[in-house]
Amino acid sequence: MLGISTKSAGGSAVTAPGLSEQQRIADAFFAEGLIPVKLDTGALNIWIPKGC
């Protein structure tokens, strides 16, 4: 069973740990046939603004 934590509706920066959680969710959805293709969040480039 995949535990999905609740998130607030506010916005925040995308982080590597956040993408890791999204990958686990996407993998579970793919395994259950809820999405037709396997996603790879590791293939995404994360933009980090200067000064962060």
Kinemage of the C-alpha trace (Angstrom):
@kinemage 1
@onewidth
@group {chain A} dominant
@subgroup {mainchain}
@vectorlist {calphas} color= white
{ca met a 1} P 0.000 0.000 0.000
{ca leu a 2} L 1.334 3.395 -0.959
{ca gly a 3} L 0.986 6.112 1.639
{ca ile a 4} L 0.414 9.544 0.157
{ca ser a 5} L 0.901 12.468 2.479
{ca thr a 6} L -1.449 15.397 2.199
{ca lys a 7} L -0.050 18.655 0.894
{ca ser a 8} L -1.220 22.198 1.361
{ca ala a 9} L -2.618 24.028 -1.647
{ca gly a 10} L 0.198 26.582 -1.507
{ca gly a 11} L 3.057 26.635 -3.958
{ca ser a 12} L 6.655 25.747 -3.228
{ca ala a 13} L 9.895 24.979 -5.027
{ca val a 14} L 10.370 21.577 -6.631
{ca thr a 15} L 13.035 19.546 -4.844
{ca ala a 16} L 14.763 16.246 -5.570
{ca pro a 17} L 13.070 14.572 -2.549
{ca gly a 18} L 9.725 15.928 -3.759
{ca leu a 19} L 10.311 14.414 -7.198
{ca ser a 20} L 11.243 11.130 -5.543
{ca glu a 21} L 7.855 11.054 -3.823
{ca gln a 22} L 6.130 11.910 -7.099
{ca gln a 23} L 8.024 9.048 -8.810
{ca arg a 24} L 6.776 6.549 -6.216
{ca ile a 25} L 3.216 7.768 -6.785
{ca ala a 26} L 3.586 7.593 -10.576
{ca asp a 27} L 5.027 4.066 -10.315
{ca ala a 28} L 2.061 2.955 -8.197
{ca phe a 29} L -0.429 4.520 -10.637
{ca phe a 30} L 1.322 2.818 -13.575
{ca ala a 31} L 1.328 -0.551 -11.769
{ca glu a 32} L -2.431 -0.253 -11.221
{ca gly a 33} L -3.039 0.732 -14.851
{ca leu a 34} L -4.219 4.241 -13.966
{ca ile a 35} L -1.717 5.862 -16.339
{ca pro a 36} L -0.783 4.276 -19.683
{ca val a 37} L 2.975 4.926 -19.713
{ca lys a 38} L 5.740 4.726 -17.119
{ca leu a 39} L 6.968 8.175 -16.094
{ca asp a 40} L 10.560 9.088 -15.184
{ca thr a 41} L 10.816 12.134 -12.924
{ca gly a 42} L 14.605 11.660 -12.855
{ca ala a 43} L 14.699 12.800 -16.488
{ca leu a 44} L 13.454 16.258 -15.471
{ca asn a 45} L 15.747 19.236 -15.037
{ca ile a 46} L 15.100 21.188 -11.846
{ca trp a 47} L 15.586 24.942 -12.231
{ca ile a 48} L 17.165 26.480 -9.147
{ca pro a 49} L 16.982 30.273 -8.961
{ca lys a 50} L 20.158 32.206 -8.141
{ca gly a 51} L 20.670 32.853 -4.456
{ca cys a 52} L 18.943 29.664 -3.258
